[in-house]
């Protein structure tokens, strides 16, 4: 995996894991807002500068992140922050190698079946890509509509999103969605000793809210919180909130790492 490494040589390490179909560029507000930490920001397999690292699977990605932490994190341990599919990889990593995780934030990790997920076969997804992505790779209007509506990505990321949209292949599209929809809580989470914060937006789908509670309940020191966002953000903006409310997200990361009170916008969920 390609890894962007930043920060002081003597600071605690944070690993940021991006969502499916994105790239390490999604963490730019955190890279800029947390310069006093040692940051490892990979492009996950079949994403960004790791497009040649195939195939993408959650388990394979978790194994790669484990090796990254062992070889490049300070002291061989790190706080891991994952969003969406990156959050699923974080959960898989906790089950695989709990001893290398200092703390974790799991933001919107789906661990339950979505309605209609049984229809998302590789063949159906391949045809979806051919009909809804391939013909529109040069359409600025279509790309921007997807960026704002489906992904909730702010305009400041337009160049990154455009590049990612055009570089996405049918194979990576199928792999990412299949892995996302099939992921469930893995065995081994009872061995986790790190503090784990499972979080999602107050307005996200109920299946995501239920998944957030499941993640926290499945880990000995797991906590489930929901984020009450200002204004009326879309579901997609709540999901990708590290880009849309970066100051709040960064405050949450600092608080969880230091054991300080979480921001007032985060409220406990009943698990």
LUMLUM-744656 format. One record per residue (C-alpha): residue in three letters; x, y, z; residue number from 1. Coordinates in pm, 1 decimal. Layout:
N
r vexza=ALA; xx=X; yy=Y; zz=Z; doro=NUM
...
END
This chain:
271
r vexza=UNK; xx=0.0; yy=0.0; zz=0.0; doro=1
r vexza=UNK; xx=102.9; yy=356.6; zz=-68.8; doro=2
r vexza=UNK; xx=129.0; yy=548.4; zz=260.6; doro=3
r vexza=UNK; xx=151.8; yy=922.5; zz=321.1; doro=4
r vexza=UNK; xx=356.2; yy=971.9; zz=639.1; doro=5
r vexza=UNK; xx=363.7; yy=1299.8; zz=829.6; doro=6
r vexza=UNK; xx=446.8; yy=1445.7; zz=1168.9; doro=7
r vexza=UNK; xx=710.4; yy=1445.7; zz=1444.7; doro=8
r vexza=UNK; xx=937.5; yy=1147.2; zz=1495.0; doro=9
r vexza=UNK; xx=858.9; yy=1128.7; zz=1867.7; doro=10
r vexza=UNK; xx=480.0; yy=1172.9; zz=1862.8; doro=11
r vexza=UNK; xx=207.8; yy=907.4; zz=1905.7; doro=12
r vexza=UNK; xx=94.5; yy=749.7; zz=1579.3; doro=13
r vexza=UNK; xx=-252.7; yy=775.4; zz=1425.5; doro=14
r vexza=UNK; xx=-350.6; yy=562.8; zz=1126.0; doro=15
r vexza=UNK; xx=-639.0; yy=697.2; zz=916.7; doro=16
r vexza=UNK; xx=-835.8; yy=451.1; zz=699.9; doro=17
r vexza=UNK; xx=-1054.4; yy=603.6; zz=428.5; doro=18
r vexza=UNK; xx=-1388.9; yy=487.5; zz=295.8; doro=19
r vexza=UNK; xx=-1451.9; yy=269.4; zz=-8.1; doro=20
r vexza=UNK; xx=-1411.0; yy=439.8; zz=-342.1; doro=21
r vexza=UNK; xx=-1208.8; yy=723.9; zz=-189.3; doro=22
r vexza=UNK; xx=-844.4; yy=768.2; zz=-97.8; doro=23
r vexza=UNK; xx=-608.8; yy=907.6; zz=160.1; doro=24
r vexza=UNK; xx=-695.8; yy=1254.7; zz=28.1; doro=25
r vexza=UNK; xx=-1020.8; yy=1232.0; zz=226.2; doro=26
r vexza=UNK; xx=-818.4; yy=1286.2; zz=544.8; doro=27
r vexza=UNK; xx=-661.4; yy=1617.3; zz=439.8; doro=28
r vexza=UNK; xx=-850.7; yy=1814.8; zz=710.8; doro=29
r vexza=UNK; xx=-712.5; yy=1577.0; zz=972.6; doro=30
r vexza=UNK; xx=-359.1; yy=1586.5; zz=834.2; doro=31
r vexza=UNK; xx=-373.6; yy=1966.1; zz=847.0; doro=32
r vexza=UNK; xx=-551.7; yy=1980.1; zz=1183.8; doro=33
r vexza=UNK; xx=-341.2; yy=1726.5; zz=1374.8; doro=34
r vexza=UNK; xx=17.6; yy=1821.3; zz=1279.6; doro=35
r vexza=UNK; xx=154.1; yy=1737.9; zz=1624.1; doro=36
r vexza=UNK; xx=87.1; yy=1365.8; zz=1576.9; doro=37
r vexza=UNK; xx=271.5; yy=1109.4; zz=1368.4; doro=38
r vexza=UNK; xx=23.3; yy=1028.6; zz=1090.6; doro=39
r vexza=UNK; xx=9.1; yy=728.1; zz=858.6; doro=40
r vexza=UNK; xx=-248.9; yy=771.2; zz=582.6; doro=41
r vexza=UNK; xx=-259.8; yy=480.3; zz=336.7; doro=42
r vexza=UNK; xx=-437.5; yy=449.6; zz=5.7; doro=43
r vexza=UNK; xx=-608.7; yy=115.1; zz=59.9; doro=44
r vexza=UNK; xx=-572.0; yy=-163.0; zz=-201.1; doro=45
r vexza=UNK; xx=-729.8; yy=-80.0; zz=-539.2; doro=46
r vexza=UNK; xx=-759.8; yy=286.0; zz=-434.9; doro=47
r vexza=UNK; xx=-556.6; yy=592.1; zz=-529.3; doro=48
r vexza=UNK; xx=-185.0; yy=523.5; zz=-554.7; doro=49
r vexza=UNK; xx=-247.0; yy=162.2; zz=-449.7; doro=50
r vexza=UNK; xx=-461.5; yy=74.4; zz=-752.4; doro=51
r vexza=UNK; xx=-218.6; yy=-201.2; zz=-851.7; doro=52
r vexza=UNK; xx=-248.2; yy=-369.1; zz=-511.7; doro=53
r vexza=UNK; xx=-525.0; yy=-619.1; zz=-590.9; doro=54
r vexza=UNK; xx=-767.7; yy=-747.4; zz=-492.2; doro=55
r vexza=UNK; xx=-932.8; yy=-526.4; zz=-234.0; doro=56
r vexza=UNK; xx=-1077.0; yy=-722.4; zz=56.2; doro=57
r vexza=UNK; xx=-1141.1; yy=-609.6; zz=411.0; doro=58
r vexza=UNK; xx=-939.5; yy=-893.7; zz=563.8; doro=59
r vexza=UNK; xx=-645.1; yy=-838.8; zz=328.4; doro=60
r vexza=UNK; xx=-652.2; yy=-464.9; zz=398.7; doro=61
r vexza=UNK; xx=-658.5; yy=-527.3; zz=774.6; doro=62
r vexza=UNK; xx=-353.3; yy=-753.2; zz=744.0; doro=63
r vexza=UNK; xx=-172.5; yy=-484.1; zz=545.5; doro=64
r vexza=UNK; xx=-256.3; yy=-217.8; zz=804.1; doro=65
r vexza=UNK; xx=-134.8; yy=-448.9; zz=1081.1; doro=66
r vexza=UNK; xx=199.6; yy=-483.6; zz=904.4; doro=67
r vexza=UNK; xx=211.8; yy=-106.2; zz=853.4; doro=68
r vexza=UNK; xx=163.6; yy=-45.0; zz=1225.2; doro=69
r vexza=UNK; xx=421.7; yy=-303.5; zz=1327.4; doro=70
r vexza=UNK; xx=687.3; yy=-160.6; zz=1095.6; doro=71
r vexza=UNK; xx=620.1; yy=213.7; zz=1087.6; doro=72
r vexza=UNK; xx=410.7; yy=319.3; zz=1388.3; doro=73
r vexza=UNK; xx=605.5; yy=455.6; zz=1682.7; doro=74
r vexza=UNK; xx=652.6; yy=175.7; zz=1932.6; doro=75
r vexza=UNK; xx=471.4; yy=-65.2; zz=1701.8; doro=76
r vexza=UNK; xx=130.7; yy=58.6; zz=1822.1; doro=77
r vexza=UNK; xx=-114.7; yy=315.9; zz=1693.5; doro=78
r vexza=UNK; xx=-452.5; yy=475.6; zz=1734.7; doro=79
r vexza=UNK; xx=-662.2; yy=372.4; zz=1434.9; doro=80
r vexza=UNK; xx=-937.8; yy=594.0; zz=1294.0; doro=81
r vexza=UNK; xx=-1158.9; yy=443.0; zz=1025.3; doro=82
r vexza=UNK; xx=-1450.2; yy=585.5; zz=828.5; doro=83
r vexza=UNK; xx=-1715.0; yy=373.8; zz=651.8; doro=84
r vexza=UNK; xx=-1531.3; yy=85.2; zz=481.5; doro=85
r vexza=UNK; xx=-1219.2; yy=203.3; zz=660.7; doro=86
r vexza=UNK; xx=-1417.3; yy=160.5; zz=983.0; doro=87
r vexza=UNK; xx=-1500.5; yy=-196.4; zz=883.5; doro=88
r vexza=UNK; xx=-1129.6; yy=-257.7; zz=827.9; doro=89
r vexza=UNK; xx=-1062.9; yy=-109.8; zz=1172.1; doro=90
r vexza=UNK; xx=-1303.6; yy=-361.4; zz=1327.2; doro=91
r vexza=UNK; xx=-1134.7; yy=-644.1; zz=1134.2; doro=92
r vexza=UNK; xx=-795.0; yy=-520.3; zz=1253.7; doro=93
r vexza=UNK; xx=-912.2; yy=-516.6; zz=1616.3; doro=94
r vexza=UNK; xx=-1006.8; yy=-883.6; zz=1585.7; doro=95
r vexza=UNK; xx=-689.4; yy=-974.7; zz=1396.5; doro=96
r vexza=UNK; xx=-423.8; yy=-794.7; zz=1600.5; doro=97
r vexza=UNK; xx=-567.5; yy=-622.0; zz=1908.8; doro=98
r vexza=UNK; xx=-224.3; yy=-593.6; zz=2070.0; doro=99
r vexza=UNK; xx=-106.6; yy=-327.0; zz=1822.2; doro=100
r vexza=UNK; xx=-406.0; yy=-93.0; zz=1862.5; doro=101
r vexza=UNK; xx=-367.6; yy=175.7; zz=2127.3; doro=102
r vexza=UNK; xx=-719.4; yy=312.8; zz=2075.4; doro=103
r vexza=UNK; xx=-971.2; yy=315.6; zz=1791.7; doro=104
r vexza=UNK; xx=-1247.8; yy=527.2; zz=1644.4; doro=105
r vexza=UNK; xx=-1495.1; yy=338.9; zz=1425.9; doro=106
r vexza=UNK; xx=-1710.6; yy=585.4; zz=1231.2; doro=107
r vexza=UNK; xx=-2012.3; yy=436.0; zz=1052.0; doro=108
r vexza=UNK; xx=-1909.9; yy=71.7; zz=1016.7; doro=109
r vexza=UNK; xx=-2186.1; yy=-134.5; zz=858.4; doro=110
r vexza=UNK; xx=-2211.3; yy=-479.8; zz=1019.1; doro=111
r vexza=UNK; xx=-2573.8; yy=-563.2; zz=933.4; doro=112
r vexza=UNK; xx=-2734.5; yy=-636.2; zz=596.2; doro=113
r vexza=UNK; xx=-2878.2; yy=-340.9; zz=408.5; doro=114
r vexza=UNK; xx=-3230.8; yy=-381.8; zz=271.3; doro=115
r vexza=UNK; xx=-3205.0; yy=-542.9; zz=-72.0; doro=116
r vexza=UNK; xx=-2840.2; yy=-637.9; zz=-25.9; doro=117
r vexza=UNK; xx=-2916.4; yy=-988.5; zz=-159.1; doro=118
r vexza=UNK; xx=-2955.7; yy=-833.5; zz=-504.2; doro=119
r vexza=UNK; xx=-2601.0; yy=-692.9; zz=-503.6; doro=120
r vexza=UNK; xx=-2432.5; yy=-979.7; zz=-685.0; doro=121
r vexza=UNK; xx=-2103.0; yy=-928.4; zz=-871.2; doro=122
r vexza=UNK; xx=-2287.8; yy=-949.9; zz=-1202.4; doro=123
r vexza=UNK; xx=-2549.2; yy=-691.3; zz=-1107.4; doro=124
r vexza=UNK; xx=-2281.6; yy=-455.7; zz=-973.1; doro=125
r vexza=UNK; xx=-2072.5; yy=-494.7; zz=-1289.5; doro=126
r vexza=UNK; xx=-2370.0; yy=-394.3; zz=-1504.6; doro=127
r vexza=UNK; xx=-2447.0; yy=-106.8; zz=-1266.7; doro=128
r vexza=UNK; xx=-2095.4; yy=22.8; zz=-1321.2; doro=129
r vexza=UNK; xx=-2120.0; yy=-12.4; zz=-1700.0; doro=130
r vexza=UNK; xx=-2450.1; yy=174.5; zz=-1711.1; doro=131
r vexza=UNK; xx=-2401.7; yy=443.7; zz=-1447.0; doro=132
r vexza=UNK; xx=-2026.3; yy=510.5; zz=-1432.0; doro=133
r vexza=UNK; xx=-1842.9; yy=416.3; zz=-1752.7; doro=134
r vexza=UNK; xx=-2051.1; yy=637.1; zz=-1989.3; doro=135
r vexza=UNK; xx=-2018.1; yy=937.5; zz=-1758.5; doro=136
r vexza=UNK; xx=-1649.6; yy=944.7; zz=-1669.2; doro=137
r vexza=UNK; xx=-1601.5; yy=1258.8; zz=-1878.3; doro=138
r vexza=UNK; xx=-1925.9; yy=1422.6; zz=-1765.2; doro=139
r vexza=UNK; xx=-1845.0; yy=1702.8; zz=-1524.0; doro=140
r vexza=UNK; xx=-2212.7; yy=1745.1; zz=-1437.0; doro=141
r vexza=UNK; xx=-2262.3; yy=1377.2; zz=-1351.6; doro=142
r vexza=UNK; xx=-1941.1; yy=1361.9; zz=-1152.9; doro=143
r vexza=UNK; xx=-2031.8; yy=1669.7; zz=-948.8; doro=144
r vexza=UNK; xx=-2384.0; yy=1538.3; zz=-886.6; doro=145
r vexza=UNK; xx=-2236.5; yy=1216.9; zz=-747.0; doro=146
r vexza=UNK; xx=-1982.2; yy=1406.4; zz=-539.9; doro=147
r vexza=UNK; xx=-2240.2; yy=1626.2; zz=-368.6; doro=148
r vexza=UNK; xx=-2544.6; yy=1401.2; zz=-363.2; doro=149
r vexza=UNK; xx=-2424.2; yy=1043.4; zz=-323.8; doro=150
r vexza=UNK; xx=-2092.5; yy=1106.3; zz=-147.4; doro=151
r vexza=UNK; xx=-2146.5; yy=1434.8; zz=38.7; doro=152
r vexza=UNK; xx=-1794.2; yy=1548.6; zz=-48.5; doro=153
r vexza=UNK; xx=-1728.6; yy=1926.8; zz=-23.2; doro=154
r vexza=UNK; xx=-1635.2; yy=2131.4; zz=-330.1; doro=155
r vexza=UNK; xx=-1280.9; yy=2185.1; zz=-202.5; doro=156
r vexza=UNK; xx=-1208.1; yy=1818.7; zz=-283.3; doro=157
r vexza=UNK; xx=-1323.3; yy=1845.9; zz=-645.6; doro=158
r vexza=UNK; xx=-986.8; yy=1764.5; zz=-804.8; doro=159
r vexza=UNK; xx=-933.8; yy=1461.0; zz=-583.0; doro=160
r vexza=UNK; xx=-1287.1; yy=1332.6; zz=-636.4; doro=161
r vexza=UNK; xx=-1268.8; yy=1384.9; zz=-1013.5; doro=162
r vexza=UNK; xx=-944.6; yy=1188.3; zz=-1035.9; doro=163
r vexza=UNK; xx=-1081.1; yy=906.4; zz=-819.3; doro=164
r vexza=UNK; xx=-1409.6; yy=891.7; zz=-1012.3; doro=165
r vexza=UNK; xx=-1226.1; yy=857.5; zz=-1342.6; doro=166
r vexza=UNK; xx=-972.4; yy=603.6; zz=-1212.8; doro=167
r vexza=UNK; xx=-1231.6; yy=370.5; zz=-1059.1; doro=168
r vexza=UNK; xx=-1247.6; yy=39.0; zz=-1245.6; doro=169
r vexza=UNK; xx=-1530.7; yy=-206.7; zz=-1276.9; doro=170
r vexza=UNK; xx=-1327.5; yy=-458.2; zz=-1078.7; doro=171
r vexza=UNK; xx=-1255.7; yy=-224.0; zz=-787.8; doro=172
r vexza=UNK; xx=-1617.9; yy=-101.6; zz=-786.4; doro=173
r vexza=UNK; xx=-1745.8; yy=-458.7; zz=-751.9; doro=174
r vexza=UNK; xx=-1487.8; yy=-558.7; zz=-491.4; doro=175
r vexza=UNK; xx=-1551.7; yy=-255.0; zz=-270.5; doro=176
r vexza=UNK; xx=-1930.6; yy=-289.4; zz=-266.3; doro=177
r vexza=UNK; xx=-1933.7; yy=-666.6; zz=-221.1; doro=178
r vexza=UNK; xx=-1691.2; yy=-644.9; zz=71.4; doro=179
r vexza=UNK; xx=-1886.1; yy=-360.2; zz=229.5; doro=180
r vexza=UNK; xx=-2218.1; yy=-543.5; zz=209.7; doro=181
r vexza=UNK; xx=-2089.1; yy=-881.1; zz=329.7; doro=182
r vexza=UNK; xx=-1896.9; yy=-759.2; zz=634.7; doro=183
r vexza=UNK; xx=-2018.7; yy=-874.9; zz=976.3; doro=184
r vexza=UNK; xx=-1869.6; yy=-859.0; zz=1324.8; doro=185
r vexza=UNK; xx=-1570.2; yy=-1095.7; zz=1324.2; doro=186
r vexza=UNK; xx=-1474.3; yy=-1344.9; zz=1593.2; doro=187
r vexza=UNK; xx=-1200.3; yy=-1237.4; zz=1832.1; doro=188
r vexza=UNK; xx=-1325.9; yy=-895.0; zz=1940.2; doro=189
r vexza=UNK; xx=-1350.1; yy=-1018.1; zz=2299.7; doro=190
r vexza=UNK; xx=-966.7; yy=-996.2; zz=2307.9; doro=191
r vexza=UNK; xx=-966.5; yy=-620.3; zz=2250.6; doro=192
r vexza=UNK; xx=-833.6; yy=-416.1; zz=2542.2; doro=193
r vexza=UNK; xx=-807.8; yy=-79.6; zz=2368.3; doro=194
r vexza=UNK; xx=-1077.9; yy=184.5; zz=2420.9; doro=195
r vexza=UNK; xx=-1300.7; yy=181.2; zz=2112.3; doro=196
r vexza=UNK; xx=-1540.9; yy=459.7; zz=2014.5; doro=197
r vexza=UNK; xx=-1811.8; yy=357.3; zz=1768.1; doro=198
r vexza=UNK; xx=-1985.1; yy=661.4; zz=1623.9; doro=199
r vexza=UNK; xx=-2236.9; yy=756.9; zz=1355.2; doro=200
r vexza=UNK; xx=-2454.3; yy=1049.8; zz=1256.0; doro=201
r vexza=UNK; xx=-2786.0; yy=1095.0; zz=1436.8; doro=202
r vexza=UNK; xx=-2960.1; yy=1110.4; zz=1098.5; doro=203
r vexza=UNK; xx=-2795.2; yy=809.0; zz=933.6; doro=204
r vexza=UNK; xx=-2991.6; yy=501.0; zz=831.6; doro=205
r vexza=UNK; xx=-3125.0; yy=292.3; zz=1120.4; doro=206
r vexza=UNK; xx=-2921.9; yy=-6.5; zz=997.7; doro=207
r vexza=UNK; xx=-2607.3; yy=205.4; zz=1043.2; doro=208
r vexza=UNK; xx=-2716.6; yy=321.0; zz=1386.5; doro=209
r vexza=UNK; xx=-2788.0; yy=-39.5; zz=1485.1; doro=210
r vexza=UNK; xx=-2447.8; yy=-142.6; zz=1346.2; doro=211
r vexza=UNK; xx=-2281.0; yy=123.1; zz=1558.9; doro=212
r vexza=UNK; xx=-2445.7; yy=-16.9; zz=1869.5; doro=213
r vexza=UNK; xx=-2344.4; yy=-369.4; zz=1765.4; doro=214
r vexza=UNK; xx=-1977.9; yy=-272.2; zz=1729.8; doro=215
r vexza=UNK; xx=-1968.7; yy=-114.2; zz=2075.7; doro=216
r vexza=UNK; xx=-2154.5; yy=-405.2; zz=2235.4; doro=217
r vexza=UNK; xx=-1917.8; yy=-657.8; zz=2077.9; doro=218
r vexza=UNK; xx=-1603.3; yy=-503.1; zz=2229.9; doro=219
r vexza=UNK; xx=-1525.0; yy=-509.4; zz=2604.6; doro=220
r vexza=UNK; xx=-1445.1; yy=-137.2; zz=2631.0; doro=221
r vexza=UNK; xx=-1661.7; yy=-23.9; zz=2339.8; doro=222
r vexza=UNK; xx=-1867.6; yy=294.7; zz=2354.2; doro=223
r vexza=UNK; xx=-2141.3; yy=397.3; zz=2108.4; doro=224
r vexza=UNK; xx=-2208.9; yy=763.9; zz=2036.3; doro=225
r vexza=UNK; xx=-2417.8; yy=952.9; zz=1781.6; doro=226
r vexza=UNK; xx=-2324.5; yy=1291.4; zz=1636.9; doro=227
r vexza=UNK; xx=-2579.4; yy=1572.1; zz=1632.7; doro=228
r vexza=UNK; xx=-2462.4; yy=1786.3; zz=1342.6; doro=229
r vexza=UNK; xx=-2531.8; yy=2155.8; zz=1305.9; doro=230
r vexza=UNK; xx=-2779.2; yy=2269.5; zz=1043.0; doro=231
r vexza=UNK; xx=-2943.7; yy=2010.5; zz=821.0; doro=232
r vexza=UNK; xx=-2667.0; yy=1809.8; zz=657.0; doro=233
r vexza=UNK; xx=-2760.6; yy=1534.7; zz=414.2; doro=234
r vexza=UNK; xx=-2719.1; yy=1170.4; zz=508.1; doro=235
r vexza=UNK; xx=-2406.6; yy=1155.1; zz=290.0; doro=236
r vexza=UNK; xx=-2259.8; yy=1463.2; zz=458.8; doro=237
r vexza=UNK; xx=-2319.9; yy=1307.5; zz=800.6; doro=238
r vexza=UNK; xx=-2153.7; yy=987.4; zz=684.5; doro=239
r vexza=UNK; xx=-1842.5; yy=1164.3; zz=551.8; doro=240
r vexza=UNK; xx=-1837.7; yy=1413.6; zz=834.1; doro=241
r vexza=UNK; xx=-1460.2; yy=1427.3; zz=874.0; doro=242
r vexza=UNK; xx=-1459.9; yy=1646.3; zz=561.0; doro=243
r vexza=UNK; xx=-1778.4; yy=1840.7; zz=636.4; doro=244
r vexza=UNK; xx=-1722.1; yy=1911.0; zz=1006.6; doro=245
r vexza=UNK; xx=-1348.4; yy=1867.6; zz=1030.1; doro=246
r vexza=UNK; xx=-1299.3; yy=2080.8; zz=1343.0; doro=247
r vexza=UNK; xx=-1549.8; yy=1868.7; zz=1535.7; doro=248
r vexza=UNK; xx=-1400.7; yy=1546.8; zz=1402.0; doro=249
r vexza=UNK; xx=-1048.6; yy=1653.9; zz=1498.0; doro=250
r vexza=UNK; xx=-1166.5; yy=1757.3; zz=1844.1; doro=251
r vexza=UNK; xx=-1318.0; yy=1411.0; zz=1887.3; doro=252
r vexza=UNK; xx=-992.0; yy=1241.2; zz=1785.5; doro=253
r vexza=UNK; xx=-785.9; yy=1448.5; zz=2028.6; doro=254
r vexza=UNK; xx=-1033.5; yy=1388.0; zz=2311.4; doro=255
r vexza=UNK; xx=-1044.1; yy=1011.5; zz=2257.1; doro=256
r vexza=UNK; xx=-665.9; yy=984.6; zz=2242.8; doro=257
r vexza=UNK; xx=-611.8; yy=1185.9; zz=2560.3; doro=258
r vexza=UNK; xx=-905.7; yy=1059.6; zz=2764.7; doro=259
r vexza=UNK; xx=-1065.1; yy=1404.3; zz=2768.8; doro=260
r vexza=UNK; xx=-1442.4; yy=1462.6; zz=2756.1; doro=261
r vexza=UNK; xx=-1588.8; yy=1417.4; zz=2408.9; doro=262
r vexza=UNK; xx=-1737.5; yy=1720.6; zz=2229.8; doro=263
r vexza=UNK; xx=-2090.8; yy=1816.6; zz=2332.2; doro=264
r vexza=UNK; xx=-2221.1; yy=1728.5; zz=1985.7; doro=265
r vexza=UNK; xx=-2158.9; yy=1358.8; zz=2060.6; doro=266
r vexza=UNK; xx=-2429.0; yy=1185.1; zz=2265.2; doro=267
r vexza=UNK; xx=-2417.7; yy=830.4; zz=2408.3; doro=268
r vexza=UNK; xx=-2631.1; yy=564.6; zz=2240.0; doro=269
r vexza=UNK; xx=-2799.1; yy=286.2; zz=2435.4; doro=270
r vexza=UNK; xx=-2638.1; yy=-47.1; zz=2343.9; doro=271
END
